[in-house]
Structure formats: structure tokens, C-alpha cells
Amino acid sequence: MRNQNPVVEAIRRRRSVRQFTREAVSEEVVNQVLESGSWAPSGKNNQPWKFAVIRDRVLKESLASLTRSGSIIREADVCIAIFLDQSRVYDRTKDVQAVGACIQNMLLTIHSMGLGGVWLGEILKNKEKVKELLNGDENLELMAVVAFGRPAERLTDGERDPLEKNVFLRR
């Protein structure tokens, strides 16, 4: 059953894209993705995120060497490293959740523009090396890298468990 609500449809149709064409993504699109991320909700509106936009091939190659997802980073036209800014944190759990909402906003915006993107987390095993590579200050903690560009792969329908499997209480 498909919903006519465009937001619900975007949520259902978004997929993780790991292969990209060589077609460039405009700076205007990159800025829209960043702005959408910055409109995520955060406790006390503290906006605890910082971004590093990586397009340079040499820098992407260095970043790629820090993860098993290196081929994705190399192929994507744009990579955005998303950091939690510790200097803005007032409640770590809430602020990490806010960064997650920021990333989801970014991924939905990428999808809505006909692009493909993926949330990379395995790179967190080298978060200090990433911060050093990107000249991040001591207050920054890497939360993820989002890689995106024009999708080279055909997207398939997704699957989810039925709600009955995941909802344990309804009163």
C-alpha cells in the first residue's frame, strides 16, 4: 500500500546508494543538503553538528584508506563528514540523536533531488584519524560520513518487518 503523502513516500523510497556516476553535483545542491541537515531538531536548539565537505580527490583517497567502504568514498562526487561539536553538547544522548536527525534530513534531501547517498559508519573505528586528516579541532567527534552523487545503480524496493514484530505495547 502506497501513501500519497510526499514525505512518507520519500521515507519509504529512499535507499542507500553505493555506486555513482562521474557526473558532478553542483555547489548549490551541496549547500541545500547542508542546510537541510542544519534544520534538524536539537535540544535547546543547540545545533550540535559541524560539517566537513570533501570533494578533493587526494583528500578523498586519504579518507577512503581509513575504511572498508573506501570504494564508495572514491566514487562519490561529494562526501560530508558529520561531527558532534562537544562544545555545544548539553546532553550527550539528545545531541547524538540530533546529529542522527541531521543525517536523515540530509539523506532525504539527497533522495528528493534525484541523487543517491549512503550513511557510512564503519569509518568510526578511525574517527581520530579522520578528524586529524580533516584538521578538525579537539571539540569535534566524528559521527558519520555521508557519500553522495548521481546514482549508477538501479534502486530496488525495500523491505521492513511488519509493525507487529517491533511494537511491544499499545494502550
LINRA-V338088 format. One record per residue. N is the residue number from 1. SS is DSSP state (helix for helix, strand for strand, loop for the rest). PHI is phi as a letter, one per 20 degrees, with the letter a starting at -180 (NA if undefined). OMEGA is omega in whole degrees, -180 to 180 (none if undefined). Layout:
BEGIN
n=N ss=SS phi=PHI omega=OMEGA
n=N ss=SS phi=PHI omega=OMEGA
END
This chain:
BEGIN
n=1 ss=loop phi=NA omega=179
n=2 ss=loop phi=e omega=180
n=3 ss=loop phi=e omega=178
n=4 ss=loop phi=e omega=179
n=5 ss=loop phi=f omega=-176
n=6 ss=helix phi=f omega=178
n=7 ss=helix phi=f omega=179
n=8 ss=helix phi=f omega=178
n=9 ss=helix phi=f omega=179
n=10 ss=helix phi=f omega=179
n=11 ss=helix phi=f omega=-178
n=12 ss=helix phi=f omega=-174
n=13 ss=helix phi=e omega=-180
n=14 ss=loop phi=f omega=178
n=15 ss=loop phi=c omega=173
n=16 ss=strand phi=f omega=-179
n=17 ss=loop phi=d omega=-175
n=18 ss=loop phi=d omega=178
n=19 ss=loop phi=c omega=-172
n=20 ss=strand phi=c omega=173
n=21 ss=loop phi=e omega=178
n=22 ss=loop phi=e omega=-178
n=23 ss=loop phi=f omega=-177
n=24 ss=loop phi=f omega=174
n=25 ss=loop phi=d omega=-177
n=26 ss=loop phi=f omega=177
n=27 ss=helix phi=f omega=178
n=28 ss=helix phi=f omega=178
n=29 ss=helix phi=f omega=179
n=30 ss=helix phi=g omega=180
n=31 ss=helix phi=f omega=178
n=32 ss=helix phi=f omega=178
n=33 ss=helix phi=f omega=179
n=34 ss=helix phi=f omega=180
n=35 ss=helix phi=f omega=178
n=36 ss=helix phi=f omega=176
n=37 ss=helix phi=f omega=-176
n=38 ss=helix phi=f omega=177
n=39 ss=loop phi=e omega=177
n=40 ss=loop phi=f omega=177
n=41 ss=loop phi=f omega=175
n=42 ss=loop phi=b omega=-180
n=43 ss=helix phi=g omega=-179
n=44 ss=helix phi=l omega=-178
n=45 ss=helix phi=l omega=-177
n=46 ss=loop phi=f omega=175
n=47 ss=loop phi=l omega=-169
n=48 ss=loop phi=e omega=-176
n=49 ss=strand phi=d omega=171
n=50 ss=strand phi=c omega=-176
n=51 ss=strand phi=c omega=169
n=52 ss=strand phi=c omega=-179
n=53 ss=strand phi=e omega=-176
n=54 ss=strand phi=d omega=178
n=55 ss=loop phi=c omega=-177
n=56 ss=loop phi=f omega=-176
n=57 ss=helix phi=f omega=-179
n=58 ss=helix phi=f omega=179
n=59 ss=helix phi=f omega=178
n=60 ss=helix phi=f omega=178
n=61 ss=helix phi=f omega=177
n=62 ss=helix phi=f omega=177
n=63 ss=helix phi=f omega=-179
n=64 ss=helix phi=f omega=-178
n=65 ss=loop phi=f omega=-177
n=66 ss=loop phi=e omega=-177
n=67 ss=loop phi=b omega=174
n=68 ss=loop phi=f omega=179
n=69 ss=loop phi=e omega=-176
n=70 ss=helix phi=g omega=-179
n=71 ss=helix phi=f omega=178
n=72 ss=helix phi=f omega=-180
n=73 ss=helix phi=f omega=180
n=74 ss=helix phi=f omega=-176
n=75 ss=helix phi=f omega=-176
n=76 ss=loop phi=f omega=176
n=77 ss=loop phi=f omega=-176
n=78 ss=strand phi=c omega=169
n=79 ss=strand phi=c omega=176
n=80 ss=strand phi=c omega=174
n=81 ss=strand phi=e omega=-179
n=82 ss=strand phi=d omega=-177
n=83 ss=strand phi=d omega=167
n=84 ss=strand phi=e omega=179
n=85 ss=strand phi=e omega=-176
n=86 ss=helix phi=g omega=-180
n=87 ss=helix phi=f omega=-180
n=88 ss=helix phi=d omega=-176
n=89 ss=loop phi=f omega=171
n=90 ss=loop phi=d omega=175
n=91 ss=loop phi=b omega=-171
n=92 ss=helix phi=g omega=-178
n=93 ss=helix phi=f omega=-180
n=94 ss=helix phi=f omega=-177
n=95 ss=helix phi=f omega=174
n=96 ss=helix phi=f omega=176
n=97 ss=helix phi=f omega=178
n=98 ss=helix phi=f omega=178
n=99 ss=helix phi=f omega=176
n=100 ss=helix phi=f omega=177
n=101 ss=helix phi=f omega=177
n=102 ss=helix phi=g omega=-180
n=103 ss=helix phi=f omega=179
n=104 ss=helix phi=f omega=176
n=105 ss=helix phi=g omega=180
n=106 ss=helix phi=f omega=-179
n=107 ss=helix phi=f omega=178
n=108 ss=helix phi=f omega=176
n=109 ss=helix phi=f omega=177
n=110 ss=helix phi=g omega=179
n=111 ss=helix phi=f omega=-176
n=112 ss=helix phi=f omega=180
n=113 ss=loop phi=e omega=179
n=114 ss=loop phi=m omega=179
n=115 ss=loop phi=e omega=176
n=116 ss=strand phi=c omega=180
n=117 ss=strand phi=b omega=179
n=118 ss=strand phi=b omega=178
n=119 ss=strand phi=e omega=-179
n=120 ss=strand phi=d omega=-179
n=121 ss=loop phi=d omega=-177
n=122 ss=helix phi=f omega=179
n=123 ss=helix phi=f omega=-179
n=124 ss=helix phi=f omega=177
n=125 ss=helix phi=f omega=179
n=126 ss=helix phi=c omega=-173
n=127 ss=helix phi=f omega=179
n=128 ss=helix phi=f omega=177
n=129 ss=helix phi=f omega=178
n=130 ss=helix phi=f omega=-180
n=131 ss=helix phi=g omega=179
n=132 ss=helix phi=f omega=180
n=133 ss=helix phi=g omega=-176
n=134 ss=loop phi=e omega=179
n=135 ss=loop phi=l omega=178
n=136 ss=loop phi=f omega=-180
n=137 ss=loop phi=f omega=-174
n=138 ss=loop phi=f omega=-178
n=139 ss=loop phi=e omega=-174
n=140 ss=strand phi=e omega=176
n=141 ss=strand phi=c omega=-179
n=142 ss=strand phi=f omega=177
n=143 ss=strand phi=d omega=-179
n=144 ss=strand phi=a omega=167
n=145 ss=strand phi=c omega=173
n=146 ss=strand phi=d omega=177
n=147 ss=strand phi=d omega=179
n=148 ss=strand phi=b omega=180
n=149 ss=strand phi=r omega=177
n=150 ss=loop phi=f omega=-177
n=151 ss=strand phi=f omega=176
n=152 ss=loop phi=e omega=-177
n=153 ss=loop phi=d omega=176
n=154 ss=loop phi=e omega=-177
n=155 ss=loop phi=e omega=180
n=156 ss=loop phi=d omega=175
n=157 ss=loop phi=f omega=179
n=158 ss=loop phi=e omega=177
n=159 ss=loop phi=c omega=174
n=160 ss=loop phi=b omega=174
n=161 ss=loop phi=f omega=174
n=162 ss=loop phi=f omega=-178
n=163 ss=helix phi=g omega=-178
n=164 ss=helix phi=g omega=-180
n=165 ss=helix phi=f omega=-173
n=166 ss=helix phi=d omega=179
n=167 ss=loop phi=e omega=-177
n=168 ss=loop phi=d omega=179
n=169 ss=loop phi=b omega=171
n=170 ss=loop phi=b omega=179
n=171 ss=loop phi=c omega=none
END
